[in-house]
Amino acid sequence: MAGNKNDSYSIKLDKTRLTLSSAMDAFHPDIVLASSFSLEDVVLMDMISKIRTDARVFAIDTGRLNEETYQCAELVRAVTGLKIEWYFPKFEDVEGLENDKGLFSFRNSLDARHECCQIRKVEPLSRALKGQKAWITGLRKAQNVTREDLAYVEIDHAHQGITKINPLLDWDDRDLKRYIEENKVPYSTLYDKGYTSIGCAPCTKATEPGEHPRAGRWWWESAEQKECGLHVDFFIQKGPSEEQ
């Protein structure tokens, strides 16, 4: 059911659509939407498909994703008509990591988890963003203590100073669910199983009612450490040995 055009949701919706359309006008074709098929990302995929049918979307297949993530990707691709550009970690890096340190080294220490994220996420991201002028993310302030200082438009110094656009900055969970319901957007069935954040299968679990939305991500770590390096460049800010 559509709301009053002056209600909070409608105001945020209009601002997000304007941000997206302005970004596409300013940067196309050198602008990409990063998708992990979270609620945020499927909302943005639906929105952007209505602005440009040739909008570019990329996703990173870490090799450890849930089956439900792949299923969601196919459903959203079919509904929006958007082509998804998949990026993968370098085979030799994954092979070396698993042969040398095992399949679950990321649980041994924060350094080890950062090493896995660097191989499986950060390095593929750097390739996905190479040559781009801007990228769009589904980041929201409410997601994590590390994201409270976000802006709608930022300069991403971790990725060659390209423009980073966060159109859902002020959205809350109710806004996302409302958009998905009203626009009949497919979403990951993991959310129906109690997940409130989507990542790699061994690093993500369902949360309990009342827990922080990111509580299921790297649940063995403290809240201020719960980033993988895609949006907080700890590899530049601190050397791995300083993270502990």
Residue pairs with C-beta under 8 A, 6 or more apart in sequence:
1 182
2 182
3 9
3 10
4 10
5 14
9 174
9 175
9 178
12 170
12 171
12 175
13 175
13 179
15 167
16 47
16 167
16 168
16 171
17 47
17 51
19 152
19 153
19 165
19 167
20 44
20 47
20 48
20 51
20 136
20 165
20 167
21 51
23 31
23 134
23 136
23 153
23 163
23 165
23 167
24 31
24 48
24 51
24 52
24 55
26 134
27 133
27 134
27 163
28 52
28 55
29 54
29 56
30 131
30 132
30 133
30 134
31 56
31 132
31 133
31 134
31 135
31 136
32 56
32 57
32 58
32 85
32 128
32 129
32 132
32 134
32 135
32 136
33 41
33 44
33 45
33 48
33 55
33 56
33 57
33 58
33 135
33 136
33 137
34 41
34 57
34 58
34 59
34 60
34 125
34 128
34 135
34 136
34 137
34 138
34 230
35 41
35 42
35 44
35 45
35 57
35 58
35 59
35 73
35 84
35 138
36 59
36 60
36 69
36 138
36 198
36 199
37 59
37 69
37 72
37 73
37 76
37 188
37 198
38 138
38 188
38 197
38 198
39 173
39 176
39 177
39 180
39 187
39 188
39 191
40 138
40 139
40 140
40 168
40 171
40 176
41 138
42 72
42 76
42 180
42 185
42 186
42 187
42 188
43 138
43 168
43 176
43 179
43 180
43 185
44 136
44 138
44 167
44 168
45 57
45 76
45 80
45 82
45 185
46 76
46 79
46 80
46 179
46 183
46 185
47 167
48 55
48 57
48 82
48 136
49 55
49 80
49 81
49 82
53 81
53 82
55 82
56 83
56 85
57 82
57 83
57 84
57 85
58 84
58 85
58 86
58 87
58 128
59 73
59 84
59 85
59 86
59 87
60 86
60 87
60 88
60 120
60 121
60 124
60 125
60 128
61 86
61 87
61 88
62 89
62 120
62 121
62 124
62 200
63 88
63 89
63 94
63 120
64 120
64 200
64 201
64 202
64 203
65 200
65 201
66 188
66 190
66 198
66 201
66 204
68 188
68 189
68 190
69 188
69 190
69 198
71 188
71 189
72 186
72 187
72 188
72 189
73 84
75 186
76 82
76 185
76 186
77 83
77 84
79 185
79 186
85 128
87 124
87 125
87 127
87 128
88 124
89 119
89 120
89 121
89 123
89 124
90 119
90 123
93 119
93 123
94 119
94 120
97 105
97 115
97 116
97 119
101 108
101 112
104 202
105 112
105 115
105 116
106 112
106 113
106 115
106 116
106 117
106 202
106 203
107 113
107 220
109 244
110 221
110 225
110 243
110 244
111 240
111 241
111 243
111 244
113 203
113 218
113 221
114 229
114 234
114 235
114 240
114 243
115 240
117 228
117 229
118 229
118 235
120 200
121 228
121 229
121 230
122 228
122 229
122 230
122 235
125 159
125 230
126 159
129 135
129 159
129 160
129 162
132 162
133 162
133 163
134 162
134 163
134 164
134 165
135 156
135 159
135 162
135 163
135 164
135 165
136 165
136 166
136 167
137 164
137 165
137 166
137 231
138 166
138 168
139 147
139 150
139 166
139 168
139 169
139 231
140 147
140 150
140 166
140 168
140 169
140 170
140 171
140 172
141 147
141 148
141 150
141 169
141 170
142 171
142 172
142 173
142 213
143 197
143 213
143 214
144 214
144 223
144 226
144 227
145 223
145 224
146 224
146 226
146 227
146 231
146 232
147 231
150 166
150 169
151 166
151 169
152 165
152 166
152 167
152 169
153 163
153 164
153 165
153 166
154 163
154 164
154 165
154 166
155 161
155 162
155 163
155 164
156 162
156 163
156 164
157 233
158 233
158 236
168 176
173 213
179 185
180 187
188 195
188 198
190 198
193 206
194 206
194 207
194 208
195 204
195 205
195 206
195 207
195 216
196 206
196 207
196 211
196 213
196 214
196 215
196 216
197 204
197 207
197 213
197 214
197 216
197 217
198 204
199 217
199 228
203 217
203 218
204 216
204 217
205 216
205 219
206 216
207 213
207 215
207 216
208 215
212 223
214 223
214 226
217 226
218 225
218 226
225 243
227 234
229 235
234 243
